[in-house]
Amino acid sequence: MNPADSAVDRIVDAFQTLTPAGVETLGALYAPDARFKDPFNDVQGLAEIQRIFRHMYESLESPRFVITERIVQGEQCFLTWEFHFAFKRFQRGKAQCILGGSHLVLDGEGRITLHRDYWDAAEELYEKLPVVGGLMRWLKRRGGSS
Protein backbone atom coordinates (compact mmCIF):
# COMPACT_ATOMS: atom_id res chain seq x y z
CA MET A 1 0.00 0.00 0.00
CA ASN A 2 1.25 3.46 -0.94
CA PRO A 3 1.89 5.52 2.26
CA ALA A 4 -0.24 8.28 0.77
CA ASP A 5 -3.24 5.89 0.66
CA SER A 6 -3.53 5.84 4.46
CA ALA A 7 -3.11 9.63 4.59
CA VAL A 8 -5.86 10.02 1.99
CA ASP A 9 -8.12 7.65 3.99
CA ARG A 10 -7.60 9.89 7.03
CA ILE A 11 -8.25 13.07 4.99
CA VAL A 12 -11.42 11.66 3.38
CA ASP A 13 -12.76 10.58 6.77
CA ALA A 14 -11.99 14.00 8.27
CA PHE A 15 -13.78 15.89 5.49
CA GLN A 16 -16.82 13.61 5.54
CA THR A 17 -17.18 13.97 9.32
CA LEU A 18 -16.11 17.62 9.65
CA THR A 19 -18.01 19.71 12.20
CA PRO A 20 -17.68 23.34 13.28
CA ALA A 21 -15.55 22.19 16.24
CA GLY A 22 -13.45 20.07 13.88
CA VAL A 23 -12.28 23.18 12.03
CA GLU A 24 -9.92 23.81 14.95
CA THR A 25 -8.23 20.42 14.35
CA LEU A 26 -7.45 21.01 10.66
CA GLY A 27 -3.80 21.38 11.63
CA ALA A 28 -3.67 17.58 11.68
CA LEU A 29 -4.60 17.58 7.96
CA TYR A 30 -2.86 20.68 6.60
CA ALA A 31 0.78 21.72 6.70
CA PRO A 32 1.21 25.11 8.44
CA ASP A 33 1.94 26.93 5.16
CA ALA A 34 -0.57 25.04 3.00
CA ARG A 35 -2.30 26.79 0.11
CA PHE A 36 -6.05 26.55 -0.54
CA LYS A 37 -7.64 27.73 -3.78
CA ASP A 38 -11.21 27.52 -5.02
CA PRO A 39 -13.37 29.74 -7.28
CA PHE A 40 -13.68 32.34 -4.48
CA ASN A 41 -10.51 32.04 -2.40
CA ASP A 42 -6.76 31.80 -2.78
CA VAL A 43 -5.15 31.72 0.65
CA GLN A 44 -1.97 30.50 2.28
CA GLY A 45 -1.57 29.21 5.83
CA LEU A 46 -3.58 27.13 8.24
CA ALA A 47 -5.28 30.10 9.93
CA GLU A 48 -6.66 31.35 6.58
CA ILE A 49 -7.87 27.86 5.62
CA GLN A 50 -9.63 27.54 8.98
CA ARG A 51 -11.23 30.96 8.40
CA ILE A 52 -12.74 29.70 5.13
CA PHE A 53 -14.21 26.61 6.78
CA ARG A 54 -15.56 28.67 9.72
CA HIS A 55 -17.25 30.99 7.22
CA MET A 56 -18.82 27.94 5.52
CA TYR A 57 -20.47 26.92 8.81
CA GLU A 58 -21.56 30.49 9.56
CA SER A 59 -23.11 31.00 6.10
CA LEU A 60 -24.73 27.63 5.35
CA GLU A 61 -27.06 25.18 7.06
CA SER A 62 -25.76 21.65 7.61
CA PRO A 63 -22.85 21.69 5.15
CA ARG A 64 -21.30 18.28 4.55
CA PHE A 65 -19.01 16.61 2.04
CA VAL A 66 -19.48 13.18 0.47
CA ILE A 67 -16.36 11.92 -1.28
CA THR A 68 -17.48 9.86 -4.27
CA GLU A 69 -14.18 8.82 -5.89
CA ARG A 70 -10.45 9.09 -5.34
CA ILE A 71 -7.32 8.67 -7.39
CA VAL A 72 -4.03 8.48 -5.50
CA GLN A 73 -0.67 8.66 -7.26
CA GLY A 74 2.48 9.17 -5.24
CA GLU A 75 1.93 12.07 -2.88
CA GLN A 76 -0.94 13.53 -4.89
CA CYS A 77 -4.58 12.67 -5.07
CA PHE A 78 -7.74 13.83 -6.77
CA LEU A 79 -11.06 13.52 -4.97
CA THR A 80 -14.49 13.95 -6.51
CA TRP A 81 -17.17 15.05 -4.12
CA GLU A 82 -20.69 16.21 -3.47
CA PHE A 83 -21.15 19.20 -1.18
CA HIS A 84 -24.59 19.16 0.45
CA PHE A 85 -26.01 22.20 2.24
CA ALA A 86 -28.91 24.64 2.48
CA PHE A 87 -28.69 28.41 2.28
CA LYS A 88 -29.37 30.32 5.51
CA ARG A 89 -30.55 33.55 3.90
CA PHE A 90 -32.99 32.29 1.27
CA GLN A 91 -34.65 29.04 0.25
CA ARG A 92 -34.10 27.98 3.87
CA GLY A 93 -34.19 24.24 4.29
CA LYS A 94 -34.10 23.52 0.55
CA ALA A 95 -31.39 20.93 -0.07
CA GLN A 96 -28.60 22.05 -2.40
CA CYS A 97 -25.73 20.07 -3.88
CA ILE A 98 -22.54 21.20 -5.59
CA LEU A 99 -20.46 18.65 -7.51
CA GLY A 100 -16.72 19.18 -7.67
CA GLY A 101 -13.24 17.84 -7.32
CA SER A 102 -10.13 18.56 -5.25
CA HIS A 103 -6.50 18.16 -6.19
CA LEU A 104 -4.41 17.57 -3.06
CA VAL A 105 -0.63 17.50 -2.78
CA LEU A 106 0.73 15.90 0.40
CA ASP A 107 4.02 16.34 2.19
CA GLY A 108 6.15 13.47 3.53
CA GLU A 109 4.04 13.39 6.71
CA GLY A 110 0.78 13.02 4.78
CA ARG A 111 -0.37 16.60 5.41
CA ILE A 112 -1.94 18.72 2.67
CA THR A 113 0.39 21.35 1.21
CA LEU A 114 -1.88 22.27 -1.72
CA HIS A 115 -5.67 21.97 -1.82
CA ARG A 116 -7.20 23.15 -5.09
CA ASP A 117 -10.95 22.81 -5.57
CA TYR A 118 -12.50 22.67 -9.02
CA TRP A 119 -16.20 23.29 -9.49
CA ASP A 120 -18.38 25.36 -11.79
CA ALA A 121 -19.52 28.35 -9.74
CA ALA A 122 -21.90 29.51 -12.50
CA GLU A 123 -23.79 26.24 -12.83
CA GLU A 124 -23.44 24.91 -9.31
CA LEU A 125 -24.06 28.11 -7.35
CA TYR A 126 -24.98 31.28 -9.26
CA GLU A 127 -27.83 29.64 -11.17
CA LYS A 128 -29.41 28.73 -7.80
CA LEU A 129 -29.47 32.30 -6.50
CA PRO A 130 -32.76 34.21 -6.82
CA VAL A 131 -31.82 37.27 -8.94
CA VAL A 132 -28.45 36.22 -10.34
CA GLY A 133 -29.80 32.78 -11.26
CA GLY A 134 -32.24 34.12 -13.82
CA LEU A 135 -29.51 36.16 -15.47
CA MET A 136 -27.08 33.21 -15.47
CA ARG A 137 -29.67 30.88 -17.05
CA TRP A 138 -30.47 33.52 -19.70
CA LEU A 139 -26.75 33.96 -20.49
CA LYS A 140 -26.33 30.20 -20.73
CA ARG A 141 -29.23 29.95 -23.20
CA ARG A 142 -27.88 32.88 -25.23
CA GLY A 143 -24.38 31.39 -25.31
CA GLY A 144 -25.67 28.01 -26.41
CA SER A 145 -27.78 29.36 -29.25
CA SER A 146 -24.96 30.99 -31.21
URQUILIN-V474413 format. One line per field, one symbol per residue. ss: DSSP state (H for helix, E for strand, - for the rest). burial: # if it has 16 or more other ideal C-beta (glycine too) atoms within 10 Angstrom, else .. Layout:
ss: ???
burial: ???
This chain:
ss: --HHHHHHHHHHHHHH----HHHHHHHH-EEEEEEEE----EEE-HHHHHHHHHHHHHHEEEEEEEEEEEEEE--EEEEEEEEEEEE--------EEEEEEEEEEE-----EEEEEEE--HHHH-HHH-HHHHHHHHHHHHHHH--
burial: ...#..##..##..#..#....#..#..###..###.#....#..#..##..#...#..#..#.#.#..#.#..#.#.#.#.#.#.#........#.#.#.#.###...######.#.#....##.##.......#..........
